[in-house]
Amino acid sequence: MNKLLFIFLTGTLISFSQTLSVGSNSSININSNSSLSVDGLELAPNEAYTISGPNTLDRSNVPIVVGDNTSINRVYELSAELSDYSGILNFKYLESELNSISEADLVLEVLNTNGVWTSVPASVDEANNTLSYDFTELVGFTSITASDVSATLTVKPVLLDGYVRVYPNPTTDFLHIVSNTAQKATLFNTAGQKILETNNSTTLDVIDLPSGVYLLNLQNTQNQISTFKIIKK
């Protein structure tokens, strides 16, 4: 892989106090077999990828805290989502930033535009203090950090009596159903064709479904029906 990136700009690339700032009329193109490295964060897309402005990337040493769980003291934050990304993401850290988390227990965390953190089992290179993960499915993120595999930032929705929750939405792989009663799940496409059906399952595997919009009907033992519009990326 060519680690020396040729960057093609439209307009002007602006850099102030941010780690990276792309102006509103600017863009950065990362060619295939190339990578972009910015202050310890490296993107190596599977295909040519464009970062369009306006967007800024900042690095913070303030950890993310969700409930009783916390990230390490290195967080990258974007002002706008990097959407539809697939490829390798390399995340460097310092041992002084681990926040009492063992390197062997680190997982990579990405935040989507719905405010949901997703943890992925990245490869840990303790010699070079690097986490690496290959996103084979399209993903979007606005923040990136790392946490402990047993105390991730991903928190399941709080279940209220009588409520049914489905997450994440949009999704790229699985749908999780949270309910205090058993639910029969039926997934339809927009033409009304039945795509999937399960009885009392808390997870739906939609990895192999085409990207698009679907309707999910959930029916409990009292024949109460909840309907959700699902977006598969």
Secondary structure, DSSP 8 states (H G I E B T S, - for coil): -B-S-----SS-EE-SSSSEEE-TT-EEEE-TTB-EEETTEEEEESS-EEEESSEEEEEE-S--EETTEEB-S-EEEEEEEEEEEEEEEEEE--GGGSTT--GGGEEEEEE-TTS-EEEE--EEETTTTEEEEEEEEEEEEEEEEEEETTB-S-------TT--EEE-SSBSSEEEEE-SS-EEEEEEETTS-EEEEEES-SEEE-TTS-SEEEEEEEEETT--EEEEEEEE-
